[in-house]
Amino acid sequence: MIHYNINFCSVYIKKYYINFIQVEKMLKGKSGIIFLAGCLLFFAHVPVVLCMSSGPVVYVAGDGSGDFNCDGQDDNLQINQALKFVAENSKYTTVHLKGPFTYVIDDTLLIGSNTILEGDSDAVVKLVNHAGWANEPMVPLIGNKGSLSNITIRGFEIDANHDGNTETPVGEGYYNCICFLHVKNLFVYDMYMHDGHGDGLRIYDCENIQFHDNTVNLPGHDGFYAVESRNVEAWNNRITCRINSGLRVWNSDNVKFHDNFIDSYPNAGPGIQIHRSSGSMDVEIYDNLITNTYGPGIWVIGTAGAYDKSLTSCHIHHNIFSGSGTNKNIQWVGGVLGSGFHNVLVENNVFDGVHNAAVVNMYKTDDNAGPSGKGYTTTVRNNIIVNTVPRKTKGTNTGYGVVNCLPKSHNMVLEYNCVYNNAAGNYKNVNHPTDINADPLFADSKNGDYHLKSTAGRWTGSAWVKDSVSSPCIDAGNPSSDYSNEPEDNGNRINIGRYGNTNYASLKGATPVTDSKIPASPGLQTSAPTAGPQISEMYDNRLREKSPEYTYPSKPCLDLGNSPGVGNDRDIIWFDLSGYADAEKISSAVLSLYWYYPTVPKTRDTVVDLYRPADSWDPDHVSWNKKDRGVKWKNAGGDWYDKKGAAQGKTPYATFTIKSGTLPDFRYYELDVTDLVKEYVSGKYENTGFLIKTRYENSDYVAFYSLECDEGDFEPKLDITYR
């Protein structure tokens, strides 16, 4: 039923505004009844908006509660109306898709500049069955027309409905989830995209692109594909490939791919693909876990022939490759496979059980000469390469550690690697004067722990422990490599392997851990702590000013502080303390947060403060504006009390400072919450958890791992000493 307020409201229908004051005047005339009947018939078939939300958010819903309301058929009409309204009204910035609801679309959702398209995590945009769209030009589910800037897509699910469109081939340009051309400042994050015929995100000629904290499952082409774009960064994504690559760039410059998890479905391609045919390319790939890819873990390929060596570089470091290259039909598999690309540096990685070779220069077959040109150099330094196995097609005499199949045009320089136990041998067509060939003595490689055993100290993820033996890879790397991030005693030389020149490099000698940068209990733990009451339930949520109505219950990071153009982020955390009966038995309580991002030097101090939330809150509904479904905070961004009992006060219960100019040191930072926890346990206050924010909220953004980070050793933790 449509309710009319003829004195105050206007109706927005597609591109038309109808003022009901004019309707009222017409109703007084002889044609009024006919006009009203026509309007009612028109409104019965065209969704309308009455009394638009005050801004900056416009709501789309499937239950009648939105500014624009959908019915599960041709929902692209209403969503596009909402996007058009935001584009034409500067007071509005955001279209929010309310869930739970599945929005079925039969045409592209078109976004304009300065627009956020967001949704609840249970809001689903789904391609209609048997869509029948063209692939030339490509028609995506979400796209744009013309050159645009400042676009954000976040928070909801895209079901590209592969099984409902099986008449269409995969990997040929059909039904990309998101595709943009000529966009500056594009941010896609916290998305779940799955079951497609095409790419998760594809971009052409775009600049300043961030793709992070997404799950992309079984796309029909690449998870993320950037073509002729600049300033491209992808991180904290979890991608399972169906066809082609997890992450891919072609002729794109200033590219960073880091902290991603990539695995593969049979028939997929490389985990990461770097392709150059023209222009400059500067690429850095680091801190990724690439496992069981069907094609090579990383494929670095140049197809232009000879070119100026200064135009390209590709730095691949601190990654783990496990089981890469399982394809039964191709020869070009391995850990890192490359040809025709100048200045490739592969250092401080671990390769375990990959197929064909861990690092190999080759084109698509063993005897293919590859692109024209010569003098292509790949430097392989400080890596651990073990357990390489033969590939699954034409596998005879394959399974080397390092191979150069193109010795006439490509040079491989090996420096201080550990290469061991590879099926066909350790090397083919390469010199290796400084390598070692010994068991690296991993802590537990079968369960993915590639830290090096050490009699002086090894990091377990939560504590430093001592082993009965020490790895030969400790202090065995290139003497000229930087080791400044390794804790003392570091032997003044970098370790070989994934953790060389990191805060979790295994130790040299017998000196206890004393570096203040290293989180640990006093000394080195050699036994389990004494058991006491256990915390059985906990949850955390991000409060984001830019998405004031959106609930973030299950994201891998806790964002804090201010990012220009994004706004402020705060976090709220709760731990069950019901197991602690006597506050007087609590001698200490420490909340620890693991800092890992951003990976650029900070320009100012970040002061992190902790307060007591003023009220209980629901983790399924809490947001920047609300503490529960339909219940607002008194103050947007959360209500709190400080240590003096002042509402919205400025005396925190606990605080720490991250100094300007520092990079993430990948350790826990501690907040002493003893007084507050004792107040909760004693019953003085209801246990409402912890509200955490930065003090100044001025260009001081930092990110910590959350309880949902899938990195069990790095989650927030509350350590209570109870006697």
C-alpha positions in Angstrom: 0.0 0.0 0.0 1.3 3.5 -0.8 0.8 6.2 1.8 0.7 9.8 0.5 1.8 12.9 2.4 0.7 15.6 -0.1 2.1 18.4 2.0 5.7 17.3 2.5 6.8 14.5 0.2 7.9 14.1 -3.4 8.0 10.9 -5.4 11.1 9.9 -7.3 10.4 7.6 -10.2 13.3 6.8 -12.4 14.3 10.3 -13.7 11.1 12.0 -12.8 10.0 14.0 -9.7 6.3 14.4 -9.1 5.4 17.0 -6.5 2.2 16.1 -4.6 1.3 19.7 -4.1 0.7 19.8 -7.8 -1.3 16.5 -7.5 -3.4 18.1 -4.8 -4.3 20.9 -7.1 -5.1 18.6 -10.0 -7.4 16.5 -7.7 -9.6 19.6 -7.3 -10.3 19.7 -11.0 -12.6 17.6 -13.1 -9.9 15.4 -14.3 -8.7 14.6 -10.8 -10.3 11.1 -10.5 -8.9 10.0 -13.8 -5.5 11.4 -13.0 -5.4 9.6 -9.6 -6.5 6.3 -11.1 -3.8 6.6 -13.7 -1.2 7.4 -11.0 -2.3 4.4 -8.9 -2.0 2.1 -12.0 1.4 3.6 -12.7 2.6 3.2 -9.1 1.5 -0.4 -9.1 4.2 -1.3 -11.6 6.9 1.3 -10.8 8.6 1.3 -7.3 8.4 4.7 -5.7 10.2 6.5 -2.9 8.3 8.7 -0.4 10.1 10.8 2.2 13.6 9.9 1.3 16.0 9.2 4.1 17.8 12.4 5.3 21.2 11.3 4.0 23.9 10.5 3.3 22.5 6.9 2.9 19.7 5.7 0.7 18.3 2.3 1.5 17.2 -0.5 -0.8 15.2 -3.3 0.8 13.2 -6.4 0.0 10.8 -6.1 2.9 9.3 -2.8 2.2 11.4 -0.9 4.7 13.7 0.8 2.1 13.7 4.1 0.3 13.6 1.9 -2.8 11.9 -1.5 -2.5 12.4 -4.7 -4.5 10.5 -7.9 -5.0 13.1 -10.3 -6.1 12.5 -9.8 -9.9 14.4 -7.2 -12.0 15.7 -5.7 -8.9 18.4 -3.9 -11.0 15.6 -1.3 -11.8 15.2 -0.1 -8.2 18.9 -0.4 -7.3 19.8 1.7 -10.4 17.2 4.2 -9.4 18.9 4.5 -6.0 22.3 4.8 -7.6 21.1 7.5 -10.0 19.4 9.4 -7.2 22.7 9.4 -5.2 24.7 10.5 -8.3 22.3 13.4 -8.9 22.1 14.6 -5.3 25.3 15.7 -3.6 23.8 15.4 -0.1 23.8 11.6 -0.6 26.8 9.4 -0.9 25.7 5.8 -0.3 23.3 3.2 -1.5 22.9 0.5 1.1 21.4 -2.9 0.3 19.5 -4.3 3.3 19.5 -7.9 4.2 18.6 -10.6 4.5 17.4 -10.5 0.9 18.4 -11.8 -2.5 18.3 -9.0 -5.2 17.9 -10.7 -8.6 19.2 -8.6 -11.4 18.8 -8.8 -15.2 20.9 -5.8 -16.2 24.1 -4.1 -15.0 24.1 -2.0 -11.9 25.6 1.3 -13.0 27.6 3.4 -10.4 28.5 7.1 -10.7 31.3 9.1 -9.2 31.6 9.7 -5.5 29.3 6.8 -4.7 29.4 4.0 -2.2 27.5 0.8 -2.9 27.4 -1.3 0.2 25.2 -3.9 1.9 24.6 -6.1 4.8 26.6 -9.3 4.8 23.3 -11.2 4.1 22.3 -9.0 1.2 22.9 -10.9 -2.0 23.0 -9.6 -5.6 22.3 -12.5 -7.8 22.4 -12.8 -11.6 19.1 -14.0 -13.1 18.9 -17.5 -14.5 19.6 -17.7 -18.3 20.6 -14.1 -18.5 21.7 -14.2 -22.1 24.0 -11.1 -21.9 26.6 -10.4 -24.5 30.4 -10.8 -23.9 31.5 -8.3 -26.5 31.5 -5.7 -25.1 31.6 -7.3 -21.7 28.5 -6.7 -19.6 29.2 -7.0 -15.9 26.9 -7.3 -13.0 28.3 -4.0 -11.6 29.9 -1.5 -13.9 30.1 2.1 -15.1 29.8 4.4 -18.0 32.4 7.1 -18.8 35.3 8.2 -16.7 34.6 8.3 -13.0 36.3 8.7 -9.6 35.9 7.8 -6.0 33.9 4.6 -6.1 33.5 2.1 -3.1 31.9 -1.3 -3.2 31.7 -3.2 0.1 30.1 -5.5 2.5 27.7 -7.7 0.5 27.5 -10.9 -1.5 27.5 -11.3 -5.3 26.2 -14.7 -6.6 27.2 -14.8 -10.2 25.0 -17.9 -10.6 27.2 -20.1 -12.7 24.8 -23.1 -12.3 21.8 -21.0 -13.5 23.6 -20.1 -16.7 25.4 -23.3 -17.8 24.6 -22.6 -21.5 27.3 -19.9 -21.3 31.0 -20.8 -21.5 33.4 -19.8 -18.6 36.4 -17.6 -19.1 35.2 -15.8 -22.2 34.1 -12.5 -20.8 30.6 -13.3 -19.6 29.1 -12.0 -16.4 32.1 -10.4 -14.6 31.0 -9.6 -11.1 32.5 -6.1 -11.2 34.1 -4.4 -14.2 35.3 -0.8 -14.5 37.0 1.3 -17.1 38.7 4.7 -16.6 38.1 5.0 -12.8 40.3 6.8 -10.4 40.2 5.8 -6.7 38.3 2.5 -6.6 37.9 0.6 -3.4 36.4 -2.9 -3.3 36.5 -4.7 0.1 34.6 -7.0 2.5 32.9 -8.7 -0.4 31.9 -12.3 -1.0 31.9 -13.0 -4.8 31.3 -16.6 -6.0 30.3 -19.1 -8.6 30.9 -17.0 -11.8 31.6 -17.2 -15.5 34.0 -14.3 -15.4 36.2 -12.2 -13.1 35.6 -11.1 -9.6 36.9 -7.6 -10.3 38.3 -6.5 -13.7 39.6 -3.0 -14.4 40.9 -1.2 -17.4 42.9 2.0 -17.4 42.2 2.7 -13.7 44.3 4.4 -11.0 44.5 4.0 -7.3 42.9 0.6 -6.8 42.4 -1.2 -3.5 41.0 -4.7 -3.4 41.1 -6.2 0.1 39.4 -8.4 2.7 37.4 -10.2 0.0 36.5 -13.8 -0.5 36.3 -14.9 -4.1 35.3 -18.5 -4.6 35.2 -20.2 -8.0 35.1 -17.3 -10.4 35.0 -18.2 -14.1 38.2 -16.3 -14.9 40.5 -14.2 -12.6 39.7 -13.3 -9.0 41.1 -9.8 -9.7 42.4 -8.7 -13.1 44.0 -5.2 -13.7 44.8 -4.2 -17.2 46.9 -1.1 -18.0 46.3 0.4 -14.6 48.4 2.2 -12.0 48.8 2.0 -8.2 47.1 -1.3 -7.7 47.1 -3.1 -4.3 45.4 -6.3 -3.3 45.7 -7.8 0.2 43.9 -10.0 2.8 41.9 -11.7 0.1 41.0 -15.4 0.1 40.7 -16.7 -3.4 39.9 -20.2 -4.8 40.3 -20.2 -8.5 38.1 -22.2 -10.9 39.6 -20.9 -14.2 42.8 -18.9 -14.7 44.4 -16.8 -11.9 43.7 -15.6 -8.4 45.4 -12.2 -8.9 46.5 -11.0 -12.3 47.9 -7.8 -13.9 48.8 -6.9 -17.5 50.8 -3.9 -18.4 50.1 -2.3 -15.0 52.5 -0.3 -12.8 53.2 0.1 -9.1 51.5 -3.1 -8.1 51.5 -4.7 -4.7 49.9 -8.1 -3.9 50.4 -9.2 -0.3 48.9 -11.2 2.6 46.6 -13.2 0.4 45.6 -16.8 0.6 45.2 -18.5 -2.9 44.3 -22.0 -3.7 42.8 -23.7 -6.7 40.1 -25.9 -8.1 41.0 -28.3 -10.9 41.3 -26.6 -14.3 42.5 -23.3 -12.9 45.7 -21.5 -13.8 48.4 -19.6 -11.9 47.9 -18.4 -8.4 49.3 -15.0 -9.4 50.0 -13.9 -13.0 52.2 -10.9 -14.0 52.1 -10.2 -17.8 54.0 -7.5 -19.7 53.7 -6.7 -23.4 54.5 -2.9 -23.2 55.2 -0.1 -20.8 56.6 0.0 -17.3 55.9 -2.6 -14.6 57.0 -2.4 -11.0 55.5 -5.3 -9.0 56.0 -6.5 -5.5 54.5 -9.8 -4.2 54.9 -10.7 -0.6 53.5 -12.4 2.5 51.2 -14.6 0.5 50.3 -18.3 1.1 49.9 -20.0 -2.3 48.9 -23.6 -2.1 47.9 -26.4 -4.5 47.4 -24.1 -7.5 46.6 -26.0 -10.7 49.1 -23.9 -12.6 52.3 -22.3 -11.3 52.2 -20.5 -8.0 53.3 -17.2 -9.7 53.8 -16.8 -13.5 55.9 -13.8 -14.6 55.8 -13.5 -18.3 56.9 -10.9 -20.9 55.7 -11.3 -24.5 57.1 -8.2 -26.1 60.6 -9.5 -26.9 63.6 -7.2 -26.3 63.0 -4.0 -24.3 64.8 -1.6 -22.0 65.8 -3.4 -18.8 65.0 -0.4 -16.7 61.3 -0.6 -17.5 60.4 -3.6 -15.2 61.1 -5.2 -11.9 59.3 -7.9 -10.0 60.2 -8.6 -6.3 58.8 -11.8 -4.9 59.6 -12.3 -1.2 58.4 -13.8 2.1 55.8 -16.0 0.5 55.0 -19.7 1.1 54.4 -22.0 -1.9 53.0 -25.4 -1.0 52.1 -28.1 -3.6 51.8 -25.6 -6.5 51.5 -26.9 -10.1 49.1 -29.9 -10.0 47.8 -29.5 -13.6 47.9 -32.8 -15.5 47.8 -31.3 -18.9 50.5 -28.6 -19.1 54.3 -28.5 -18.7 54.6 -24.9 -17.5 54.0 -25.5 -13.8 56.1 -24.8 -10.7 56.5 -22.4 -7.8 57.7 -19.2 -9.6 57.9 -19.6 -13.4 59.1 -16.9 -15.7 60.4 -15.8 -19.0 60.9 -12.6 -21.0 60.8 -10.3 -17.9 63.8 -8.3 -16.7 64.8 -7.9 -13.1 63.0 -10.6 -11.2 64.2 -11.1 -7.6 63.0 -14.1 -5.6 64.1 -14.0 -2.0 63.2 -15.3 1.4 60.4 -17.6 0.3 59.7 -21.2 1.2 58.9 -23.7 -1.6 57.6 -27.1 -0.3 56.4 -29.9 -2.5 55.8 -27.9 -5.6 55.6 -29.7 -9.0 58.3 -29.5 -11.8 60.6 -26.9 -10.1 60.4 -24.4 -7.4 62.0 -21.6 -9.5 62.2 -22.2 -13.3 62.9 -20.1 -16.4 60.8 -21.6 -19.2 58.0 -20.7 -21.6 55.1 -23.1 -22.1 57.2 -26.2 -22.8 60.7 -27.4 -21.9 62.0 -26.9 -25.5 60.2 -23.6 -26.4 62.7 -20.8 -26.9 60.3 -18.2 -25.5 60.1 -14.5 -26.5 62.9 -12.8 -28.4 65.5 -10.8 -26.6 68.2 -11.8 -24.1 69.9 -10.8 -20.8 66.8 -11.6 -18.7 68.0 -12.1 -15.2 66.3 -13.8 -12.2 68.0 -13.6 -8.8 67.2 -16.4 -6.4 68.3 -15.5 -2.9 67.8 -16.7 0.7 65.1 -19.2 -0.2 64.3 -22.6 1.2 63.4 -25.1 -1.6 62.5 -28.6 -0.5 60.6 -31.7 -1.7 60.0 -30.7 -5.3 58.2 -33.5 -7.2 57.8 -34.3 -10.9 55.0 -32.6 -12.8 52.0 -34.7 -13.8 52.5 -34.4 -17.6 55.7 -35.5 -19.3 57.2 -35.6 -15.9 60.3 -37.6 -16.7 63.4 -35.8 -15.4 61.4 -33.1 -13.7 61.2 -32.3 -10.0 64.4 -30.2 -9.7 64.8 -27.4 -7.1 65.9 -24.7 -9.6 65.9 -25.1 -13.4 66.9 -22.8 -16.3 65.3 -24.1 -19.5 66.3 -20.9 -21.4 70.1 -20.6 -20.8 70.8 -18.9 -24.1 68.6 -15.9 -23.2 68.0 -16.1 -19.5 70.4 -16.0 -16.6 69.7 -17.3 -13.1 71.8 -16.0 -10.2 71.6 -18.2 -7.0 72.7 -16.7 -3.7 72.7 -18.5 -0.3 69.6 -20.7 -0.7 68.9 -23.9 1.1 68.0 -26.5 -1.6 67.2 -30.0 -0.3 65.5 -33.3 -1.0 64.2 -32.6 -4.5 63.1 -35.6 -6.6 65.2 -35.1 -9.7 68.0 -33.3 -8.0 68.6 -29.8 -6.7 69.7 -27.9 -9.9 69.7 -28.0 -13.7 71.6 -25.5 -15.9 72.4 -23.2 -13.0 75.4 -22.4 -10.8 75.0 -22.4 -7.0 78.4 -21.7 -5.3 76.9 -20.3 -2.0 73.9 -22.5 -1.5 73.6 -25.1 1.2 72.0 -28.5 0.8 70.8 -29.7 4.2 67.5 -30.4 6.0 66.3 -26.9 7.0 64.7 -28.3 10.2 61.3 -26.7 10.0 59.2 -26.6 13.2 56.2 -28.5 11.7 56.0 -28.2 7.9 53.2 -30.8 7.7 51.0 -28.4 9.5 52.3 -25.3 7.7 54.8 -24.1 10.4 58.0 -23.1 8.5 59.7 -21.4 11.4 63.2 -22.7 11.9 64.1 -24.9 14.9 66.6 -23.2 17.3 68.2 -24.0 20.6 68.2 -20.3 21.4 64.5 -19.6 20.6 61.8 -20.1 18.0 58.5 -18.3 17.7 55.4 -20.5 17.9 52.9 -17.9 17.1 52.2 -17.1 20.8 55.5 -17.7 22.6 59.2 -18.3 22.2 60.4 -21.9 22.8 63.7 -23.7 22.7 64.4 -26.7 20.5 67.0 -29.5 21.0 68.5 -28.7 17.6 69.1 -25.6 15.4 68.5 -25.2 11.7 71.5 -24.7 9.4 69.5 -21.9 7.8 69.9 -19.6 10.8 72.4 -16.8 10.0 73.2 -18.5 6.7 71.7 -16.0 4.2 73.4 -13.5 2.0 75.8 -11.4 4.2 74.8 -8.3 2.4 71.1 -8.7 3.0 69.3 -6.6 5.6 68.7 -8.4 8.9 67.7 -5.3 11.0 64.1 -6.6 11.7 65.4 -9.8 13.3 65.3 -10.0 17.1 68.5 -10.3 19.2 70.5 -12.5 19.3 70.4 -12.5 15.5 74.0 -13.3 14.8 74.2 -10.1 12.7 73.2 -12.0 9.6 69.9 -12.8 7.9 68.2 -16.2 8.2 67.3 -18.1 5.1 63.6 -18.7 4.5 60.2 -17.1 5.0 61.0 -15.4 8.3 64.4 -14.0 7.5 64.6 -10.3 8.4 61.3 -10.4 10.2 60.5 -10.1 13.9 59.9 -13.9 14.0 63.3 -15.0 12.7 64.6 -17.8 14.9 67.4 -16.9 17.2 71.2 -17.4 17.3 73.1 -18.4 20.4 71.6 -18.8 23.9 70.7 -15.3 24.7 67.2 -14.9 26.2 64.7 -12.7 24.3 65.1 -9.2 25.7 64.2 -7.0 22.7 61.2 -4.9 23.6 59.9 -5.4 20.1 59.2 -9.1 20.8 56.0 -10.1 22.5 56.5 -13.0 25.0 56.0 -14.0 28.6 59.1 -13.3 30.7 62.0 -15.3 29.3 61.4 -18.2 26.9 58.5 -20.4 27.6 59.5 -24.0 27.9 56.4 -25.3 29.6 52.6 -24.7 29.4 51.2 -22.0 31.8 49.2 -23.0 34.8 45.5 -23.7 34.0 42.8 -21.5 35.5 39.3 -20.2 34.5 38.8 -20.3 30.8 37.2 -17.6 28.5 34.8 -19.6 26.4 33.1 -16.9 24.5 34.3 -13.7 22.8 33.4 -11.4 19.9 34.6 -8.2 18.3 33.1 -5.7 15.8 34.3 -2.8 13.8 32.5 0.5 14.0 32.9 2.4 10.7 31.9 6.0 10.3 31.8 5.6 6.5 29.3 2.7 6.8 27.3 3.9 9.8 24.5 1.3 9.5 26.7 -1.7 8.5 27.5 -4.4 11.0 31.0 -5.9 10.8 30.8 -9.1 12.9 33.2 -11.4 11.0 36.0 -9.4 9.3 39.6 -10.5 9.6 40.9 -7.1 10.9 40.1 -4.5 13.5 40.5 -1.1 11.9 41.3 1.9 14.2 41.8 5.6 13.6 41.2 8.0 10.7 41.9 7.5 7.0 41.5 10.6 4.8 38.5 10.1 2.5 37.3 7.1 4.5 36.6 8.6 8.0 37.0 7.1 11.4 37.0 3.5 12.6 36.6 2.2 16.1 36.3 -1.3 17.6 34.4 -3.0 20.3 35.3 -6.3 21.9 33.7 -8.5 24.5 35.1 -11.5 26.5 33.0 -13.8 28.7 34.3 -13.3 32.3 31.7 -15.6 34.0 34.4 -18.1 34.9 36.1 -15.6 37.3 34.2 -15.5 40.5 36.5 -13.4 42.8 37.9 -10.0 41.6 40.4 -10.0 44.4 42.1 -13.1 42.9 42.9 -11.2 39.7 46.4 -9.8 39.8 46.5 -8.7 36.2 44.5 -8.6 33.0 46.1 -7.7 29.7 44.4 -7.2 26.3 46.8 -7.8 23.4 46.2 -6.7 19.8 48.4 -7.8 17.0 49.5 -5.0 14.7 50.1 -5.8 11.0 49.0 -2.9 8.8 49.5 -0.5 7.0 52.9 -1.4 5.6 54.0 2.1 5.0 55.7 4.4 7.5 53.3 6.4 9.6 53.5 10.2 9.4 52.2 10.8 12.9 51.9 9.0 16.3 48.9 6.8 16.7 47.6 6.8 20.3 45.3 3.9 21.0 42.9 4.4 24.0 40.5 1.9 25.7 37.2 2.8 27.4 34.2 1.1 29.0 31.2 0.9 26.7 28.2 2.6 28.4 25.7 -0.1 27.5 25.6 -3.7 26.3 25.5 -4.2 22.6 24.6 -6.9 20.1 27.4 -8.2 17.9 24.9 -9.2 15.2 23.6 -5.6 14.9 26.1 -3.2 16.4 27.3 -0.4 14.0 28.6 3.1 14.1 25.0 4.3 14.6 23.4 1.5 16.5 24.1 -0.7 19.6 21.3 -3.1 18.7 18.7 -3.7 16.1 16.7 -0.4 16.0 18.4 1.0 19.1 20.8 3.9 18.4 23.8 4.9 20.4 23.3 8.3 22.1 26.5 9.4 20.3 27.3 8.1 16.8 30.4 5.9 17.0 29.6 4.5 20.4 28.9 5.6 24.0 31.5 5.1 26.7 32.7 6.0 30.2 36.3 6.8 30.9 38.3 5.7 34.0 37.0 8.7 36.0 33.4 7.7 35.2 32.8 10.6 32.8 30.5 9.9 29.8 32.5 10.3 26.6 35.4 11.2 28.8 39.1 11.5 27.8 40.9 9.5 30.5 41.3 6.0 29.1 41.5 2.9 31.2 44.5 1.9 29.1 46.6 3.2 26.3 49.6 2.6 24.1 51.3 4.6 21.4 52.7 3.6 17.9 55.3 6.2 17.0 55.4 8.0 13.7 57.8 6.7 11.1 57.4 3.1 12.3 56.3 0.1 10.2 54.2 -2.8 11.6 56.5 -5.0 13.6 54.1 -7.9 13.6 53.8 -8.3 17.3 51.2 -7.9 20.1 50.6 -4.5 21.7 49.3 -4.6 25.2 46.6 -2.7 27.1 46.5 -3.2 30.9 42.8 -3.6 31.7 43.3 -5.0 35.2 41.2 -2.4 36.9 38.3 -2.6 34.4 38.2 -6.4 34.4 38.1 -6.4 38.2 35.3 -3.9 38.2 33.4 -6.2 35.8 34.1 -9.4 37.9 33.2 -7.7 41.2 29.8 -6.7 39.8 30.5 -3.0 40.1 29.6 -2.6 36.4 27.9 -4.9 33.8 30.5 -6.5 31.6 30.1 -4.5 28.4 33.5 -5.2 27.0 36.0 -2.8 25.7 35.6 0.2 23.3 38.9 1.0 21.5 39.6 4.1 19.5 42.5 6.4 18.6 42.9 9.5 20.6 43.1 12.1 17.8 41.4 10.3 14.9 43.4 12.4 12.4 45.3 10.4 9.7 46.3 7.8 12.3 44.8 4.6 10.8 46.2 1.2 12.0 44.8 -2.3 11.7 45.1 -5.3 14.0 44.0 -8.9 13.5 40.5 -9.7 14.7 39.1 -12.9 16.2 38.1 -13.9 12.6 41.5 -13.5 11.0 42.0 -17.2 10.4 45.4 -16.7 12.0 44.8 -18.3 15.3 48.1 -17.2 16.8 47.5 -13.5 16.1 43.9 -13.0 17.4 43.1 -10.5 20.1 43.6 -12.2 23.5 42.8 -11.4 27.1 45.4 -12.8 29.5 44.2 -12.9 33.1 46.4 -13.9 36.0 44.0 -15.5 38.6 45.3 -16.8 41.8 
